[in-house]
Amino acid sequence: MENDLEQAKNTILSGLETNFQKSDLFSYGEAKEHMEQYSPIFGCGMGHVPFRYLGIPMNHKKLNDKDCKVVEECFQKIE
């Protein structure tokens, strides 16, 4: 969403089914300066880049084949 505290408050009131206790908030651009204000609205922690999602490193760089190898290996174990 845009960097808008009122929009953030209205999002919570809309009844979304997000488990914010298991979530982290990531902000970019101008919103990074306001993370301390957004975090209590959503009731979640403040995330920091880089981080891992499903074993894949998430950052501002393009993923390479090595980064995706973890997921590929998990799928091979399932077969």
N, CA and C atoms as an extended XYZ file, in Angstrom:
237
Properties=species:S:1:pos:R:3:atomname:S:1:resname:S:1:resid:I:1 pbc="F F F"
N         0.836       -1.167        0.000 N   MET     1
C         0.000        0.000        0.000 CA  MET     1
C         0.882        1.231        0.000 C   MET     1
N         0.303        2.333       -0.285 N   GLU     2
C         1.033        3.594       -0.280 CA  GLU     2
C         1.407        3.986        1.148 C   GLU     2
N         2.319        4.919        1.277 N   ASN     3
C         2.734        5.432        2.577 CA  ASN     3
C         1.624        6.334        3.110 C   ASN     3
N         0.626        5.719        3.773 N   ASP     4
C        -0.562        6.446        4.232 CA  ASP     4
C        -1.065        5.791        5.515 C   ASP     4
N        -0.854        6.431        6.653 N   LEU     5
C        -1.256        5.862        7.941 CA  LEU     5
C        -2.755        5.635        8.030 C   LEU     5
N        -3.564        6.524        7.479 N   GLU     6
C        -5.022        6.348        7.520 CA  GLU     6
C        -5.444        5.131        6.709 C   GLU     6
N        -4.814        4.924        5.563 N   GLN     7
C        -5.123        3.748        4.747 CA  GLN     7
C        -4.742        2.476        5.507 C   GLN     7
N        -3.630        2.504        6.217 N   ALA     8
C        -3.207        1.351        7.009 CA  ALA     8
C        -4.238        1.021        8.083 C   ALA     8
N        -4.738        2.042        8.778 N   LYS     9
C        -5.755        1.819        9.812 CA  LYS     9
C        -7.033        1.254        9.212 C   LYS     9
N        -7.448        1.753        8.054 N   ASN    10
C        -8.657        1.267        7.395 CA  ASN    10
C        -8.489       -0.167        6.896 C   ASN    10
N        -7.282       -0.549        6.529 N   THR    11
C        -7.030       -1.910        6.082 CA  THR    11
C        -7.301       -2.893        7.206 C   THR    11
N        -6.892       -2.558        8.417 N   ILE    12
C        -7.127       -3.424        9.568 CA  ILE    12
C        -8.623       -3.550        9.825 C   ILE    12
N        -9.351       -2.475        9.700 N   LEU    13
C       -10.789       -2.491        9.949 CA  LEU    13
C       -11.569       -3.225        8.873 C   LEU    13
N       -10.961       -3.478        7.726 N   SER    14
C       -11.682       -4.111        6.623 CA  SER    14
C       -11.881       -5.605        6.839 C   SER    14
N       -11.264       -6.193        7.866 N   GLY    15
C       -11.485       -7.600        8.184 CA  GLY    15
C       -10.588       -8.560        7.427 C   GLY    15
N        -9.419       -8.130        6.998 N   LEU    16
C        -8.502       -9.049        6.330 CA  LEU    16
C        -8.151      -10.205        7.255 C   LEU    16
N        -7.916      -11.364        6.691 N   GLU    17
C        -7.627      -12.569        7.467 CA  GLU    17
C        -6.118      -12.829        7.572 C   GLU    17
N        -5.341      -11.832        7.824 N   THR    18
C        -3.893      -11.970        7.939 CA  THR    18
C        -3.509      -12.163        9.392 C   THR    18
N        -2.637      -13.136        9.659 N   ASN    19
C        -2.133      -13.349       11.010 CA  ASN    19
C        -0.914      -12.441       11.196 C   ASN    19
N        -1.142      -11.261       11.710 N   PHE    20
C        -0.066      -10.278       11.833 CA  PHE    20
C         0.944      -10.656       12.903 C   PHE    20
N         0.575      -11.522       13.834 N   GLN    21
C         1.519      -11.948       14.867 CA  GLN    21
C         2.618      -12.822       14.275 C   GLN    21
N         2.347      -13.456       13.137 N   LYS    22
C         3.344      -14.288       12.464 CA  LYS    22
C         3.975      -13.555       11.284 C   LYS    22
N         3.673      -12.293       11.142 N   SER    23
C         4.133      -11.523        9.991 CA  SER    23
C         5.127      -10.454       10.407 C   SER    23
N         5.912      -10.013        9.459 N   ASP    24
C         6.808       -8.883        9.646 CA  ASP    24
C         6.454       -7.813        8.626 C   ASP    24
N         6.676       -6.588        9.004 N   LEU    25
C         6.383       -5.444        8.150 CA  LEU    25
C         7.665       -5.006        7.451 C   LEU    25
N         7.597       -4.860        6.130 N   PHE    26
C         8.719       -4.374        5.343 CA  PHE    26
C         8.315       -3.074        4.678 C   PHE    26
N         9.159       -2.073        4.781 N   SER    27
C         8.862       -0.763        4.204 CA  SER    27
C         9.998       -0.337        3.292 C   SER    27
N         9.628        0.429        2.287 N   TYR    28
C        10.597        0.930        1.322 CA  TYR    28
C        10.323        2.408        1.081 C   TYR    28
N        11.338        3.105        0.619 N   GLY    29
C        11.177        4.522        0.295 CA  GLY    29
C        10.835        5.356        1.519 C   GLY    29
N         9.917        6.286        1.341 N   GLU    30
C         9.522        7.195        2.421 CA  GLU    30
C         8.944        6.452        3.624 C   GLU    30
N         8.285        5.332        3.384 N   ALA    31
C         7.627        4.595        4.469 CA  ALA    31
C         8.627        4.053        5.490 C   ALA    31
N         9.881        3.850        5.082 N   LYS    32
C        10.894        3.355        6.034 CA  LYS    32
C        11.039        4.297        7.223 C   LYS    32
N        10.840        5.581        6.987 N   GLU    33
C        10.971        6.572        8.056 CA  GLU    33
C         9.815        6.492        9.054 C   GLU    33
N         8.741        5.785        8.688 N   HIS    34
C         7.544        5.721        9.523 CA  HIS    34
C         7.238        4.318       10.039 C   HIS    34
N         8.193        3.408        9.946 N   MET    35
C         7.941        2.022       10.353 CA  MET    35
C         7.470        1.912       11.803 C   MET    35
N         8.013        2.753       12.677 N   GLU    36
C         7.612        2.703       14.088 CA  GLU    36
C         6.138        3.054       14.270 C   GLU    36
N         5.573        3.808       13.339 N   GLN    37
C         4.149        4.158       13.406 CA  GLN    37
C         3.281        3.059       12.809 C   GLN    37
N         3.764        2.392       11.767 N   TYR    38
C         2.991        1.332       11.112 CA  TYR    38
C         2.976        0.041       11.932 C   TYR    38
N         4.068       -0.292       12.556 N   SER    39
C         4.175       -1.564       13.274 CA  SER    39
C         3.074       -1.766       14.314 C   SER    39
N         2.763       -0.798       15.188 N   PRO    40
C         1.681       -1.005       16.156 CA  PRO    40
C         0.294       -1.105       15.513 C   PRO    40
N         0.101       -0.464       14.374 N   ILE    41
C        -1.192       -0.534       13.685 CA  ILE    41
C        -1.479       -1.976       13.280 C   ILE    41
N        -0.474       -2.638       12.727 N   PHE    42
C        -0.657       -4.005       12.262 CA  PHE    42
C        -0.368       -5.042       13.348 C   PHE    42
N         0.307       -4.644       14.412 N   GLY    43
C         0.621       -5.580       15.487 CA  GLY    43
C         1.641       -6.615       15.075 C   GLY    43
N         2.588       -6.222       14.256 N   CYS    44
C         3.615       -7.164       13.813 CA  CYS    44
C         4.991       -6.540       13.982 C   CYS    44
N         6.003       -7.380       13.853 N   GLY    45
C         7.376       -6.915       13.976 CA  GLY    45
C         7.831       -6.177       12.724 C   GLY    45
N         8.996       -5.579       12.826 N   MET    46
C         9.573       -4.863       11.690 CA  MET    46
C        10.628       -5.752       11.045 C   MET    46
N        10.425       -6.085        9.791 N   GLY    47
C        11.366       -6.918        9.055 CA  GLY    47
C        12.475       -6.091        8.444 C   GLY    47
N        13.556       -6.773        8.132 N   HIS    48
C        14.713       -6.101        7.538 CA  HIS    48
C        15.225       -6.923        6.363 C   HIS    48
N        15.656       -6.253        5.329 N   VAL    49
C        16.205       -6.880        4.140 CA  VAL    49
C        17.700       -7.014        4.339 C   VAL    49
N        18.342       -8.101        3.975 N   PRO    50
C        17.792       -9.294        3.333 CA  PRO    50
C        17.156      -10.238        4.350 C   PRO    50
N        16.248      -11.094        3.858 N   PHE    51
C        15.605      -12.117        4.675 CA  PHE    51
C        15.369      -13.332        3.785 C   PHE    51
N        14.943      -14.422        4.375 N   ARG    52
C        14.654      -15.630        3.608 CA  ARG    52
C        13.158      -15.904        3.633 C   ARG    52
N        12.621      -16.277        2.474 N   TYR    53
C        11.218      -16.668        2.354 CA  TYR    53
C        11.197      -18.021        1.654 C   TYR    53
N        10.684      -19.027        2.344 N   LEU    54
C        10.679      -20.398        1.835 CA  LEU    54
C        12.080      -20.845        1.441 C   LEU    54
N        13.069      -20.400        2.202 N   GLY    55
C        14.450      -20.792        1.964 CA  GLY    55
C        15.176      -19.979        0.916 C   GLY    55
N        14.473      -19.084        0.256 N   ILE    56
C        15.087      -18.283       -0.809 CA  ILE    56
C        15.455      -16.920       -0.251 C   ILE    56
N        16.713      -16.495       -0.461 N   PRO    57
C        17.104      -15.165        0.021 CA  PRO    57
C        16.385      -14.070       -0.760 C   PRO    57
N        15.762      -13.155       -0.030 N   MET    58
C        15.060      -12.041       -0.648 CA  MET    58
C        15.849      -10.765       -0.394 C   MET    58
N        16.155      -10.064       -1.461 N   ASN    59
C        16.846       -8.791       -1.358 CA  ASN    59
C        16.577       -7.995       -2.622 C   ASN    59
N        17.288       -6.923       -2.804 N   HIS    60
C        17.054       -6.055       -3.956 CA  HIS    60
C        17.747       -6.546       -5.223 C   HIS    60
N        18.558       -7.589       -5.113 N   LYS    61
C        19.288       -8.105       -6.267 CA  LYS    61
C        18.489       -9.199       -6.968 C   LYS    61
N        18.798       -9.430       -8.219 N   LYS    62
C        18.171      -10.496       -8.988 CA  LYS    62
C        18.642      -11.843       -8.434 C   LYS    62
N        17.716      -12.786       -8.288 N   LEU    63
C        18.073      -14.113       -7.802 CA  LEU    63
C        18.861      -14.861       -8.878 C   LEU    63
N        19.835      -15.642       -8.437 N   ASN    64
C        20.562      -16.471       -9.389 CA  ASN    64
C        20.173      -17.934       -9.181 C   ASN    64
N        20.680      -18.818      -10.027 N   ASP    65
C        20.319      -20.235       -9.954 CA  ASP    65
C        20.678      -20.845       -8.601 C   ASP    65
N        21.786      -20.430       -8.032 N   LYS    66
C        22.219      -20.960       -6.739 CA  LYS    66
C        21.193      -20.638       -5.643 C   LYS    66
N        20.610      -19.444       -5.687 N   ASP    67
C        19.627      -19.034       -4.689 CA  ASP    67
C        18.387      -19.925       -4.723 C   ASP    67
N        17.990      -20.357       -5.899 N   CYS    68
C        16.781      -21.166       -6.056 CA  CYS    68
C        17.044      -22.657       -5.857 C   CYS    68
N        18.299      -23.044       -5.735 N   LYS    69
C        18.678      -24.455       -5.585 CA  LYS    69
C        18.028      -25.078       -4.350 C   LYS    69
N        17.881      -24.327       -3.275 N   VAL    70
C        17.291      -24.824       -2.036 CA  VAL    70
C        15.875      -25.337       -2.292 C   VAL    70
N        15.082      -24.570       -3.015 N   VAL    71
C        13.700      -24.964       -3.310 CA  VAL    71
C        13.686      -26.181       -4.227 C   VAL    71
N        14.536      -26.190       -5.216 N   GLU    72
C        14.622      -27.321       -6.135 CA  GLU    72
C        14.963      -28.607       -5.374 C   GLU    72
N        15.892      -28.527       -4.441 N   GLU    73
C        16.263      -29.703       -3.653 CA  GLU    73
C        15.102      -30.195       -2.788 C   GLU    73
N        14.310      -29.279       -2.241 N   CYS    74
C        13.127      -29.669       -1.453 CA  CYS    74
C        12.123      -30.419       -2.307 C   CYS    74
N        11.890      -29.955       -3.522 N   PHE    75
C        10.953      -30.639       -4.409 CA  PHE    75
C        11.473      -32.029       -4.794 C   PHE    75
N        12.763      -32.146       -4.971 N   GLN    76
C        13.345      -33.457       -5.321 CA  GLN    76
C        13.176      -34.448       -4.180 C   GLN    76
N        13.225      -33.992       -2.934 N   LYS    77
C        13.031      -34.868       -1.773 CA  LYS    77
C        11.605      -35.385       -1.693 C   LYS    77
N        10.645      -34.583       -2.159 N   ILE    78
C         9.239      -34.947       -2.103 CA  ILE    78
C         8.915      -36.068       -3.103 C   ILE    78
N         9.549      -36.016       -4.247 N   GLU    79
C         9.245      -36.989       -5.317 CA  GLU    79
C         9.543      -38.382       -4.927 C   GLU    79
